[in-house]
Amino acid sequence: MSEVMMALDNNQLELVYETNRASLHQCDTSEIYTLRFNSEVVEFRVCQLIAFKRKIQKIDLAQMFADDTADIEIVYMPHCDRLFALNIHDVLQLKELFAGAFTMLELNSMIHKELVRRPL
């Protein structure tokens, strides 16, 4: 984790998107994405980030609101041996973060393609 904090201090991590409780940063040199959420810092490679996003998207919020089920969702990420115990607000925050972050990444990719295709 100290490498992540040093990268943040040295401005090596670029902010992709942030909400009021979470942010996603990327490091172009190491191709690592850093999620800061609820005072936790987790690093992901691209495939791991997409896998985590898909797990969050599959969470059924209507079922979490039901009286007969728990209002906590447990998400396990094997790459970092970490369990996430997420309540409804956490799930909503992560869904918002991923929607915005992946939109920004797609937009960045489209801009990059146009710049490469048409040299200035």
KOLGU-4560 file (N, C-alpha, C; in nm, 3 decimals, padded with zeros to 5 digits):
<recs>
<n_xx: 00.081 n_yy: -00.120 n_zz: 00.000 ca_xx: 00.000 ca_yy: 00.000 ca_zz: 00.000 c_xx: 00.085 c_yy: 00.127 c_zz: 00.000 mol: A seq: 1 type: MET>
<n_xx: 00.206 n_yy: 00.120 n_zz: 00.055 ca_xx: 00.288 ca_yy: 00.240 ca_zz: 00.058 c_xx: 00.325 c_yy: 00.286 c_zz: -00.082 mol: A seq: 2 type: SER>
<n_xx: 00.340 n_yy: 00.191 n_zz: -00.178 ca_xx: 00.369 ca_yy: 00.228 ca_zz: -00.316 c_xx: 00.254 c_yy: 00.309 c_zz: -00.374 mol: A seq: 3 type: GLU>
<n_xx: 00.132 n_yy: 00.272 n_zz: -00.339 ca_xx: 00.016 ca_yy: 00.345 ca_zz: -00.388 c_xx: 00.017 c_yy: 00.487 c_zz: -00.333 mol: A seq: 4 type: VAL>
<n_xx: 00.044 n_yy: 00.500 n_zz: -00.205 ca_xx: 00.045 ca_yy: 00.633 ca_zz: -00.145 c_xx: 00.159 c_yy: 00.718 c_zz: -00.202 mol: A seq: 5 type: MET>
<n_xx: 00.276 n_yy: 00.655 n_zz: -00.227 ca_xx: 00.386 ca_yy: 00.728 ca_zz: -00.288 c_xx: 00.349 c_yy: 00.772 c_zz: -00.429 mol: A seq: 6 type: MET>
<n_xx: 00.281 n_yy: 00.685 n_zz: -00.503 ca_xx: 00.238 ca_yy: 00.721 ca_zz: -00.638 c_xx: 00.138 c_yy: 00.835 c_zz: -00.633 mol: A seq: 7 type: ALA>
<n_xx: 00.048 n_yy: 00.833 n_zz: -00.535 ca_xx: -00.047 ca_yy: 00.943 ca_zz: -00.521 c_xx: 00.026 c_yy: 01.073 c_zz: -00.489 mol: A seq: 8 type: LEU>
<n_xx: 00.126 n_yy: 01.065 n_zz: -00.400 ca_xx: 00.202 ca_yy: 01.183 ca_zz: -00.363 c_xx: 00.284 c_yy: 01.237 c_zz: -00.479 mol: A seq: 9 type: ASP>
<n_xx: 00.336 n_yy: 01.149 n_zz: -00.564 ca_xx: 00.419 ca_yy: 01.190 ca_zz: -00.676 c_xx: 00.337 c_yy: 01.223 c_zz: -00.800 mol: A seq: 10 type: ASN>
<n_xx: 00.206 n_yy: 01.223 n_zz: -00.788 ca_xx: 00.115 ca_yy: 01.254 ca_zz: -00.899 c_xx: 00.132 c_yy: 01.159 c_zz: -01.017 mol: A seq: 11 type: ASN>
<n_xx: 00.168 n_yy: 01.033 n_zz: -00.991 ca_xx: 00.179 ca_yy: 00.934 ca_zz: -01.097 c_xx: 00.042 c_yy: 00.877 c_zz: -01.130 mol: A seq: 12 type: GLN>
<n_xx: -00.050 n_yy: 00.887 n_zz: -01.037 ca_xx: -00.185 ca_yy: 00.836 ca_zz: -01.059 c_xx: -00.274 c_yy: 00.947 c_zz: -01.111 mol: A seq: 13 type: LEU>
<n_xx: -00.344 n_yy: 00.916 n_zz: -01.220 ca_xx: -00.437 ca_yy: 01.012 ca_zz: -01.278 c_xx: -00.578 c_yy: 00.976 c_zz: -01.232 mol: A seq: 14 type: GLU>
<n_xx: -00.652 n_yy: 01.076 n_zz: -01.190 ca_xx: -00.790 ca_yy: 01.055 ca_zz: -01.150 c_xx: -00.874 c_yy: 01.023 c_zz: -01.272 mol: A seq: 15 type: LEU>
<n_xx: -00.947 n_yy: 00.912 n_zz: -01.267 ca_xx: -01.038 ca_yy: 00.874 ca_zz: -01.374 c_xx: -01.176 c_yy: 00.931 c_zz: -01.344 mol: A seq: 16 type: VAL>
<n_xx: -01.224 n_yy: 00.905 n_zz: -01.222 ca_xx: -01.357 ca_yy: 00.951 ca_zz: -01.183 c_xx: -01.368 c_yy: 00.944 c_zz: -01.032 mol: A seq: 17 type: TYR>
<n_xx: -01.448 n_yy: 01.030 n_zz: -00.973 ca_xx: -01.469 ca_yy: 01.022 ca_zz: -00.829 c_xx: -01.611 c_yy: 01.063 c_zz: -00.793 mol: A seq: 18 type: GLU>
<n_xx: -01.658 n_yy: 01.002 n_zz: -00.686 ca_xx: -01.786 ca_yy: 01.039 ca_zz: -00.626 c_xx: -01.754 c_yy: 01.099 c_zz: -00.489 mol: A seq: 19 type: THR>
<n_xx: -01.856 n_yy: 01.123 n_zz: -00.410 ca_xx: -01.830 ca_yy: 01.182 ca_zz: -00.278 c_xx: -01.765 c_yy: 01.083 c_zz: -00.180 mol: A seq: 20 type: ASN>
<n_xx: -01.771 n_yy: 00.951 n_zz: -00.208 ca_xx: -01.712 ca_yy: 00.854 ca_zz: -00.116 c_xx: -01.612 c_yy: 00.759 c_zz: -00.182 mol: A seq: 21 type: ARG>
<n_xx: -01.589 n_yy: 00.772 n_zz: -00.311 ca_xx: -01.501 ca_yy: 00.679 ca_zz: -00.381 c_xx: -01.431 c_yy: 00.748 c_zz: -00.496 mol: A seq: 22 type: ALA>
<n_xx: -01.317 n_yy: 00.692 n_zz: -00.534 ca_xx: -01.246 ca_yy: 00.743 ca_zz: -00.651 c_xx: -01.170 c_yy: 00.630 c_zz: -00.718 mol: A seq: 23 type: SER>
<n_xx: -01.149 n_yy: 00.646 n_zz: -00.847 ca_xx: -01.072 ca_yy: 00.550 ca_zz: -00.924 c_xx: -00.961 c_yy: 00.626 c_zz: -00.994 mol: A seq: 24 type: LEU>
<n_xx: -00.838 n_yy: 00.579 n_zz: -00.973 ca_xx: -00.720 ca_yy: 00.640 ca_zz: -01.034 c_xx: -00.654 c_yy: 00.538 c_zz: -01.124 mol: A seq: 25 type: HIS>
<n_xx: -00.576 n_yy: 00.585 n_zz: -01.221 ca_xx: -00.500 ca_yy: 00.494 ca_zz: -01.305 c_xx: -00.357 c_yy: 00.541 c_zz: -01.315 mol: A seq: 26 type: GLN>
<n_xx: -00.267 n_yy: 00.444 n_zz: -01.328 ca_xx: -00.126 ca_yy: 00.472 ca_zz: -01.350 c_xx: -00.090 c_yy: 00.418 c_zz: -01.487 mol: A seq: 27 type: CYS>
<n_xx: -00.055 n_yy: 00.506 n_zz: -01.578 ca_xx: -00.024 ca_yy: 00.465 ca_zz: -01.715 c_xx: 00.102 c_yy: 00.381 c_zz: -01.723 mol: A seq: 28 type: ASP>
<n_xx: 00.199 n_yy: 00.407 n_zz: -01.638 ca_xx: 00.326 ca_yy: 00.335 ca_zz: -01.647 c_xx: 00.315 c_yy: 00.191 c_zz: -01.599 mol: A seq: 29 type: THR>
<n_xx: 00.238 n_yy: 00.169 n_zz: -01.493 ca_xx: 00.224 ca_yy: 00.032 ca_zz: -01.439 c_xx: 00.096 c_yy: -00.037 c_zz: -01.484 mol: A seq: 30 type: SER>
<n_xx: 00.007 n_yy: 00.037 n_zz: -01.551 ca_xx: -00.122 ca_yy: -00.016 ca_zz: -01.596 c_xx: -00.204 c_yy: -00.074 c_zz: -01.480 mol: A seq: 31 type: GLU>
<n_xx: -00.201 n_yy: -00.004 n_zz: -01.368 ca_xx: -00.274 ca_yy: -00.042 ca_zz: -01.247 c_xx: -00.381 c_yy: 00.063 c_zz: -01.220 mol: A seq: 32 type: ILE>
<n_xx: -00.498 n_yy: 00.015 n_zz: -01.180 ca_xx: -00.608 ca_yy: 00.103 ca_zz: -01.138 c_xx: -00.617 c_yy: 00.094 c_zz: -00.986 mol: A seq: 33 type: TYR>
<n_xx: -00.635 n_yy: 00.207 n_zz: -00.923 ca_xx: -00.642 ca_yy: 00.213 ca_zz: -00.777 c_xx: -00.779 c_yy: 00.265 c_zz: -00.736 mol: A seq: 34 type: THR>
<n_xx: -00.849 n_yy: 00.182 n_zz: -00.661 ca_xx: -00.981 ca_yy: 00.218 ca_zz: -00.608 c_xx: -00.964 c_yy: 00.263 c_zz: -00.464 mol: A seq: 35 type: LEU>
<n_xx: -01.013 n_yy: 00.383 n_zz: -00.435 ca_xx: -01.017 ca_yy: 00.433 ca_zz: -00.297 c_xx: -01.164 c_yy: 00.439 c_zz: -00.258 mol: A seq: 36 type: ARG>
<n_xx: -01.200 n_yy: 00.357 n_zz: -00.159 ca_xx: -01.340 ca_yy: 00.346 ca_zz: -00.120 c_xx: -01.348 c_yy: 00.316 c_zz: 00.029 mol: A seq: 37 type: PHE>
<n_xx: -01.424 n_yy: 00.398 n_zz: 00.102 ca_xx: -01.440 ca_yy: 00.379 ca_zz: 00.247 c_xx: -01.306 c_yy: 00.365 c_zz: 00.318 mol: A seq: 38 type: ASN>
<n_xx: -01.215 n_yy: 00.455 n_zz: 00.289 ca_xx: -01.080 ca_yy: 00.459 ca_zz: 00.347 c_xx: -00.997 c_yy: 00.334 c_zz: 00.318 mol: A seq: 39 type: SER>
<n_xx: -01.037 n_yy: 00.257 n_zz: 00.219 ca_xx: -00.960 ca_yy: 00.142 ca_zz: 00.173 c_xx: -00.898 c_yy: 00.177 c_zz: 00.038 mol: A seq: 40 type: GLU>
<n_xx: -00.782 n_yy: 00.121 n_zz: 00.012 ca_xx: -00.716 ca_yy: 00.138 ca_zz: -00.116 c_xx: -00.688 c_yy: 00.000 c_zz: -00.173 mol: A seq: 41 type: VAL>
<n_xx: -00.740 n_yy: -00.026 n_zz: -00.294 ca_xx: -00.724 ca_yy: -00.158 ca_zz: -00.357 c_xx: -00.673 c_yy: -00.136 c_zz: -00.499 mol: A seq: 42 type: VAL>
<n_xx: -00.573 n_yy: -00.216 n_zz: -00.536 ca_xx: -00.517 ca_yy: -00.207 ca_zz: -00.671 c_xx: -00.576 c_yy: -00.317 c_zz: -00.758 mol: A seq: 43 type: GLU>
<n_xx: -00.600 n_yy: -00.283 n_zz: -00.885 ca_xx: -00.655 ca_yy: -00.377 ca_zz: -00.982 c_xx: -00.578 c_yy: -00.367 c_zz: -01.112 mol: A seq: 44 type: PHE>
<n_xx: -00.562 n_yy: -00.479 n_zz: -01.177 ca_xx: -00.525 ca_yy: -00.479 ca_zz: -01.319 c_xx: -00.656 c_yy: -00.461 c_zz: -01.396 mol: A seq: 45 type: ARG>
<n_xx: -00.650 n_yy: -00.437 n_zz: -01.525 ca_xx: -00.770 ca_yy: -00.408 ca_zz: -01.603 c_xx: -00.872 c_yy: -00.521 c_zz: -01.592 mol: A seq: 46 type: VAL>
<n_xx: -00.828 n_yy: -00.645 n_zz: -01.612 ca_xx: -00.921 ca_yy: -00.758 ca_zz: -01.606 c_xx: -00.985 c_yy: -00.772 c_zz: -01.467 mol: A seq: 47 type: CYS>
<n_xx: -00.908 n_yy: -00.748 n_zz: -01.363 ca_xx: -00.960 ca_yy: -00.757 ca_zz: -01.227 c_xx: -01.063 c_yy: -00.647 c_zz: -01.201 mol: A seq: 48 type: GLN>
<n_xx: -01.036 n_yy: -00.529 n_zz: -01.253 ca_xx: -01.130 ca_yy: -00.418 ca_zz: -01.236 c_xx: -01.261 c_yy: -00.448 c_zz: -01.306 mol: A seq: 49 type: LEU>
<n_xx: -01.253 n_yy: -00.501 n_zz: -01.428 ca_xx: -01.374 ca_yy: -00.536 ca_zz: -01.502 c_xx: -01.451 c_yy: -00.646 c_zz: -01.430 mol: A seq: 50 type: ILE>
<n_xx: -01.380 n_yy: -00.745 n_zz: -01.375 ca_xx: -01.445 ca_yy: -00.853 ca_zz: -01.300 c_xx: -01.516 c_yy: -00.797 c_zz: -01.176 mol: A seq: 51 type: ALA>
<n_xx: -01.452 n_yy: -00.705 n_zz: -01.106 ca_xx: -01.513 ca_yy: -00.644 ca_zz: -00.987 c_xx: -01.636 c_yy: -00.562 c_zz: -01.027 mol: A seq: 52 type: PHE>
<n_xx: -01.625 n_yy: -00.487 n_zz: -01.136 ca_xx: -01.738 ca_yy: -00.408 ca_zz: -01.185 c_xx: -01.857 c_yy: -00.500 c_zz: -01.217 mol: A seq: 53 type: LYS>
<n_xx: -01.831 n_yy: -00.611 n_zz: -01.283 ca_xx: -01.938 ca_yy: -00.705 ca_zz: -01.318 c_xx: -02.004 c_yy: -00.763 c_zz: -01.193 mol: A seq: 54 type: ARG>
<n_xx: -01.924 n_yy: -00.792 n_zz: -01.090 ca_xx: -01.982 ca_yy: -00.843 ca_zz: -00.965 c_xx: -02.073 c_yy: -00.739 c_zz: -00.901 mol: A seq: 55 type: LYS>
<n_xx: -02.031 n_yy: -00.616 n_zz: -00.905 ca_xx: -02.112 ca_yy: -00.509 ca_zz: -00.848 c_xx: -02.240 c_yy: -00.490 c_zz: -00.929 mol: A seq: 56 type: ILE>
<n_xx: -02.229 n_yy: -00.495 n_zz: -01.061 ca_xx: -02.347 ca_yy: -00.478 ca_zz: -01.147 c_xx: -02.449 c_yy: -00.590 c_zz: -01.127 mol: A seq: 57 type: GLN>
<n_xx: -02.403 n_yy: -00.709 n_zz: -01.093 ca_xx: -02.493 ca_yy: -00.823 ca_zz: -01.076 c_xx: -02.569 c_yy: -00.822 c_zz: -00.943 mol: A seq: 58 type: LYS>
<n_xx: -02.531 n_yy: -00.734 n_zz: -00.853 ca_xx: -02.599 ca_yy: -00.728 ca_zz: -00.724 c_xx: -02.740 c_yy: -00.677 c_zz: -00.745 mol: A seq: 59 type: ILE>
<n_xx: -02.837 n_yy: -00.751 n_zz: -00.695 ca_xx: -02.978 ca_yy: -00.718 ca_zz: -00.710 c_xx: -03.020 c_yy: -00.628 c_zz: -00.594 mol: A seq: 60 type: ASP>
<n_xx: -03.037 n_yy: -00.500 n_zz: -00.622 ca_xx: -03.075 ca_yy: -00.405 ca_zz: -00.517 c_xx: -03.215 c_yy: -00.432 c_zz: -00.464 mol: A seq: 61 type: LEU>
<n_xx: -03.306 n_yy: -00.475 n_zz: -00.549 ca_xx: -03.442 ca_yy: -00.504 ca_zz: -00.504 c_xx: -03.441 c_yy: -00.616 c_zz: -00.401 mol: A seq: 62 type: ALA>
<n_xx: -03.356 n_yy: -00.714 n_zz: -00.422 ca_xx: -03.347 ca_yy: -00.824 ca_zz: -00.326 c_xx: -03.286 c_yy: -00.777 c_zz: -00.195 mol: A seq: 63 type: GLN>
<n_xx: -03.191 n_yy: -00.682 n_zz: -00.203 ca_xx: -03.132 ca_yy: -00.629 ca_zz: -00.080 c_xx: -03.235 c_yy: -00.552 c_zz: 00.001 mol: A seq: 64 type: MET>
<n_xx: -03.333 n_yy: -00.490 n_zz: -00.065 ca_xx: -03.438 ca_yy: -00.416 ca_zz: 00.005 c_xx: -03.544 c_yy: -00.507 c_zz: 00.064 mol: A seq: 65 type: PHE>
<n_xx: -03.551 n_yy: -00.632 n_zz: 00.019 ca_xx: -03.654 ca_yy: -00.723 ca_zz: 00.068 c_xx: -03.634 c_yy: -00.751 c_zz: 00.217 mol: A seq: 66 type: ALA>
<n_xx: -03.747 n_yy: -00.771 n_zz: 00.285 ca_xx: -03.744 ca_yy: -00.793 ca_zz: 00.430 c_xx: -03.681 c_yy: -00.926 c_zz: 00.469 mol: A seq: 67 type: ASP>
<n_xx: -03.694 n_yy: -01.027 n_zz: 00.384 ca_xx: -03.649 ca_yy: -01.161 ca_zz: 00.420 c_xx: -03.502 c_yy: -01.189 c_zz: 00.387 mol: A seq: 68 type: ASP>
<n_xx: -03.427 n_yy: -01.090 n_zz: 00.337 ca_xx: -03.287 ca_yy: -01.111 ca_zz: 00.306 c_xx: -03.201 c_yy: -01.010 c_zz: 00.380 mol: A seq: 69 type: THR>
<n_xx: -03.072 n_yy: -01.043 n_zz: 00.389 ca_xx: -02.979 ca_yy: -00.953 ca_zz: 00.456 c_xx: -02.955 c_yy: -00.830 c_zz: 00.368 mol: A seq: 70 type: ALA>
<n_xx: -02.928 n_yy: -00.718 n_zz: 00.432 ca_xx: -02.902 ca_yy: -00.596 ca_zz: 00.355 c_xx: -02.753 c_yy: -00.573 c_zz: 00.335 mol: A seq: 71 type: ASP>
<n_xx: -02.676 n_yy: -00.680 n_zz: 00.346 ca_xx: -02.532 ca_yy: -00.676 ca_zz: 00.323 c_xx: -02.499 c_yy: -00.775 c_zz: 00.212 mol: A seq: 72 type: ILE>
<n_xx: -02.418 n_yy: -00.732 n_zz: 00.118 ca_xx: -02.371 ca_yy: -00.819 ca_zz: 00.010 c_xx: -02.221 c_yy: -00.841 c_zz: 00.030 mol: A seq: 73 type: GLU>
<n_xx: -02.179 n_yy: -00.967 n_zz: 00.026 ca_xx: -02.039 ca_yy: -01.003 ca_zz: 00.042 c_xx: -01.981 c_yy: -01.027 c_zz: -00.098 mol: A seq: 74 type: ILE>
<n_xx: -01.874 n_yy: -00.956 n_zz: -00.130 ca_xx: -01.806 ca_yy: -00.971 ca_zz: -00.259 c_xx: -01.661 c_yy: -01.008 c_zz: -00.229 mol: A seq: 75 type: VAL>
<n_xx: -01.617 n_yy: -01.118 n_zz: -00.288 ca_xx: -01.480 ca_yy: -01.166 ca_zz: -00.268 c_xx: -01.398 c_yy: -01.139 c_zz: -00.393 mol: A seq: 76 type: TYR>
<n_xx: -01.281 n_yy: -01.081 n_zz: -00.374 ca_xx: -01.189 ca_yy: -01.057 ca_zz: -00.485 c_xx: -01.063 c_yy: -01.140 c_zz: -00.462 mol: A seq: 77 type: MET>
<n_xx: -01.048 n_yy: -01.250 n_zz: -00.537 ca_xx: -00.937 ca_yy: -01.341 ca_zz: -00.513 c_xx: -00.799 c_yy: -01.281 c_zz: -00.539 mol: A seq: 78 type: PRO>
<n_xx: -00.789 n_yy: -01.181 n_zz: -00.625 ca_xx: -00.657 ca_yy: -01.127 ca_zz: -00.657 c_xx: -00.593 c_yy: -01.056 c_zz: -00.538 mol: A seq: 79 type: HIS>
<n_xx: -00.675 n_yy: -01.008 n_zz: -00.446 ca_xx: -00.619 ca_yy: -00.937 ca_zz: -00.332 c_xx: -00.658 c_yy: -01.001 c_zz: -00.199 mol: A seq: 80 type: CYS>
<n_xx: -00.719 n_yy: -01.119 n_zz: -00.206 ca_xx: -00.762 ca_yy: -01.190 ca_zz: -00.085 c_xx: -00.839 c_yy: -01.099 c_zz: 00.009 mol: A seq: 81 type: ASP>
<n_xx: -00.936 n_yy: -01.030 n_zz: -00.046 ca_xx: -01.013 ca_yy: -00.935 ca_zz: 00.033 c_xx: -01.161 c_yy: -00.959 c_zz: 00.014 mol: A seq: 82 type: ARG>
<n_xx: -01.234 n_yy: -00.945 n_zz: 00.123 ca_xx: -01.379 ca_yy: -00.951 ca_zz: 00.121 c_xx: -01.433 c_yy: -00.810 c_zz: 00.136 mol: A seq: 83 type: LEU>
<n_xx: -01.533 n_yy: -00.780 n_zz: 00.056 ca_xx: -01.602 ca_yy: -00.653 ca_zz: 00.070 c_xx: -01.741 c_yy: -00.682 c_zz: 00.124 mol: A seq: 84 type: PHE>
<n_xx: -01.774 n_yy: -00.625 n_zz: 00.239 ca_xx: -01.908 ca_yy: -00.634 ca_zz: 00.295 c_xx: -01.976 c_yy: -00.501 c_zz: 00.264 mol: A seq: 85 type: ALA>
<n_xx: -02.066 n_yy: -00.506 n_zz: 00.166 ca_xx: -02.124 ca_yy: -00.383 ca_zz: 00.113 c_xx: -02.270 c_yy: -00.370 c_zz: 00.153 mol: A seq: 86 type: LEU>
<n_xx: -02.307 n_yy: -00.255 n_zz: 00.205 ca_xx: -02.448 ca_yy: -00.228 ca_zz: 00.229 c_xx: -02.507 c_yy: -00.163 c_zz: 00.104 mol: A seq: 87 type: ASN>
<n_xx: -02.632 n_yy: -00.129 n_zz: 00.110 ca_xx: -02.701 ca_yy: -00.073 ca_zz: -00.007 c_xx: -02.636 c_yy: 00.056 c_zz: -00.054 mol: A seq: 88 type: ILE>
<n_xx: -02.598 n_yy: 00.141 n_zz: 00.039 ca_xx: -02.535 ca_yy: 00.268 ca_zz: 00.003 c_xx: -02.399 c_yy: 00.245 c_zz: -00.065 mol: A seq: 89 type: HIS>
<n_xx: -02.323 n_yy: 00.147 n_zz: -00.014 ca_xx: -02.195 ca_yy: 00.115 ca_zz: -00.076 c_xx: -02.212 c_yy: 00.066 c_zz: -00.219 mol: A seq: 90 type: ASP>
<n_xx: -02.311 n_yy: -00.021 n_zz: -00.240 ca_xx: -02.336 ca_yy: -00.075 ca_zz: -00.373 c_xx: -02.375 c_yy: 00.038 c_zz: -00.468 mol: A seq: 91 type: VAL>
<n_xx: -02.461 n_yy: 00.127 n_zz: -00.423 ca_xx: -02.501 ca_yy: 00.242 ca_zz: -00.506 c_xx: -02.382 c_yy: 00.331 c_zz: -00.540 mol: A seq: 92 type: LEU>
<n_xx: -02.296 n_yy: 00.355 n_zz: -00.442 ca_xx: -02.176 ca_yy: 00.436 ca_zz: -00.466 c_xx: -02.084 c_yy: 00.371 c_zz: -00.568 mol: A seq: 93 type: GLN>
<n_xx: -02.063 n_yy: 00.239 n_zz: -00.555 ca_xx: -01.975 ca_yy: 00.170 ca_zz: -00.650 c_xx: -02.036 c_yy: 00.164 c_zz: -00.789 mol: A seq: 94 type: LEU>
<n_xx: -02.167 n_yy: 00.144 n_zz: -00.797 ca_xx: -02.233 ca_yy: 00.144 ca_zz: -00.928 c_xx: -02.218 c_yy: 00.281 c_zz: -00.995 mol: A seq: 95 type: LYS>
<n_xx: -02.236 n_yy: 00.387 n_zz: -00.919 ca_xx: -02.219 ca_yy: 00.522 ca_zz: -00.973 c_xx: -02.074 c_yy: 00.546 c_zz: -01.016 mol: A seq: 96 type: GLU>
<n_xx: -01.980 n_yy: 00.504 n_zz: -00.931 ca_xx: -01.839 ca_yy: 00.521 ca_zz: -00.963 c_xx: -01.802 c_yy: 00.448 c_zz: -01.092 mol: A seq: 97 type: LEU>
<n_xx: -01.842 n_yy: 00.322 n_zz: -01.104 ca_xx: -01.807 ca_yy: 00.245 ca_zz: -01.223 c_xx: -01.876 c_yy: 00.298 c_zz: -01.349 mol: A seq: 98 type: PHE>
<n_xx: -01.999 n_yy: 00.343 n_zz: -01.337 ca_xx: -02.067 ca_yy: 00.400 ca_zz: -01.453 c_xx: -01.991 c_yy: 00.521 c_zz: -01.504 mol: A seq: 99 type: ALA>
<n_xx: -01.955 n_yy: 00.610 n_zz: -01.415 ca_xx: -01.881 ca_yy: 00.730 ca_zz: -01.455 c_xx: -01.740 c_yy: 00.700 c_zz: -01.500 mol: A seq: 100 type: GLY>
<n_xx: -01.671 n_yy: 00.612 n_zz: -01.430 ca_xx: -01.532 ca_yy: 00.581 ca_zz: -01.463 c_xx: -01.520 c_yy: 00.513 c_zz: -01.599 mol: A seq: 101 type: ALA>
<n_xx: -01.606 n_yy: 00.416 n_zz: -01.626 ca_xx: -01.596 ca_yy: 00.346 ca_zz: -01.753 c_xx: -01.643 c_yy: 00.434 c_zz: -01.869 mol: A seq: 102 type: PHE>
<n_xx: -01.733 n_yy: 00.527 n_zz: -01.842 ca_xx: -01.770 ca_yy: 00.624 ca_zz: -01.945 c_xx: -01.651 c_yy: 00.714 c_zz: -01.976 mol: A seq: 103 type: THR>
<n_xx: -01.580 n_yy: 00.760 n_zz: -01.874 ca_xx: -01.462 ca_yy: 00.843 ca_zz: -01.895 c_xx: -01.351 c_yy: 00.767 c_zz: -01.967 mol: A seq: 104 type: MET>
<n_xx: -01.330 n_yy: 00.640 n_zz: -01.932 ca_xx: -01.229 ca_yy: 00.559 ca_zz: -01.999 c_xx: -01.263 c_yy: 00.537 c_zz: -02.146 mol: A seq: 105 type: LEU>
<n_xx: -01.390 n_yy: 00.515 n_zz: -02.175 ca_xx: -01.433 ca_yy: 00.497 ca_zz: -02.314 c_xx: -01.416 c_yy: 00.627 c_zz: -02.392 mol: A seq: 106 type: GLU>
<n_xx: -01.453 n_yy: 00.737 n_zz: -02.331 ca_xx: -01.436 ca_yy: 00.867 ca_zz: -02.396 c_xx: -01.289 c_yy: 00.895 c_zz: -02.423 mol: A seq: 107 type: LEU>
<n_xx: -01.204 n_yy: 00.867 n_zz: -02.327 ca_xx: -01.060 ca_yy: 00.886 ca_zz: -02.343 c_xx: -01.007 c_yy: 00.801 c_zz: -02.458 mol: A seq: 108 type: ASN>
<n_xx: -01.055 n_yy: 00.678 n_zz: -02.467 ca_xx: -01.014 ca_yy: 00.587 ca_zz: -02.574 c_xx: -01.056 c_yy: 00.641 c_zz: -02.711 mol: A seq: 109 type: SER>
<n_xx: -01.178 n_yy: 00.692 n_zz: -02.719 ca_xx: -01.227 ca_yy: 00.748 ca_zz: -02.845 c_xx: -01.146 c_yy: 00.870 c_zz: -02.887 mol: A seq: 110 type: MET>
<n_xx: -01.113 n_yy: 00.956 n_zz: -02.792 ca_xx: -01.032 ca_yy: 01.074 ca_zz: -02.822 c_xx: -00.893 c_yy: 01.032 c_zz: -02.868 mol: A seq: 111 type: ILE>
<n_xx: -00.835 n_yy: 00.936 n_zz: -02.800 ca_xx: -00.702 ca_yy: 00.888 ca_zz: -02.837 c_xx: -00.701 c_yy: 00.829 c_zz: -02.978 mol: A seq: 112 type: HIS>
<n_xx: -00.804 n_yy: 00.753 n_zz: -03.014 ca_xx: -00.813 ca_yy: 00.696 ca_zz: -03.148 c_xx: -00.820 c_yy: 00.805 c_zz: -03.253 mol: A seq: 113 type: LYS>
<n_xx: -00.898 n_yy: 00.910 n_zz: -03.227 ca_xx: -00.909 ca_yy: 01.019 ca_zz: -03.323 c_xx: -00.777 c_yy: 01.094 c_zz: -03.338 mol: A seq: 114 type: GLU>
<n_xx: -00.706 n_yy: 01.114 n_zz: -03.228 ca_xx: -00.578 ca_yy: 01.184 ca_zz: -03.235 c_xx: -00.473 c_yy: 01.102 c_zz: -03.309 mol: A seq: 115 type: LEU>
<n_xx: -00.475 n_yy: 00.972 n_zz: -03.290 ca_xx: -00.379 ca_yy: 00.886 ca_zz: -03.359 c_xx: -00.413 c_yy: 00.877 c_zz: -03.507 mol: A seq: 116 type: VAL>
<n_xx: -00.540 n_yy: 00.872 n_zz: -03.541 ca_xx: -00.584 ca_yy: 00.860 ca_zz: -03.678 c_xx: -00.556 c_yy: 00.987 c_zz: -03.758 mol: A seq: 117 type: ARG>
<n_xx: -00.570 n_yy: 01.102 n_zz: -03.693 ca_xx: -00.550 ca_yy: 01.231 ca_zz: -03.759 c_xx: -00.436 c_yy: 01.307 c_zz: -03.691 mol: A seq: 118 type: ARG>
<n_xx: -00.316 n_yy: 01.291 n_zz: -03.740 ca_xx: -00.206 ca_yy: 01.366 ca_zz: -03.676 c_xx: -00.224 c_yy: 01.517 c_zz: -03.694 mol: A seq: 119 type: PRO>
<n_xx: -00.183 n_yy: 01.588 n_zz: -03.592 ca_xx: -00.201 ca_yy: 01.734 ca_zz: -03.594 c_xx: -00.097 c_yy: 01.801 c_zz: -03.680 mol: A seq: 120 type: LEU>
</recs>
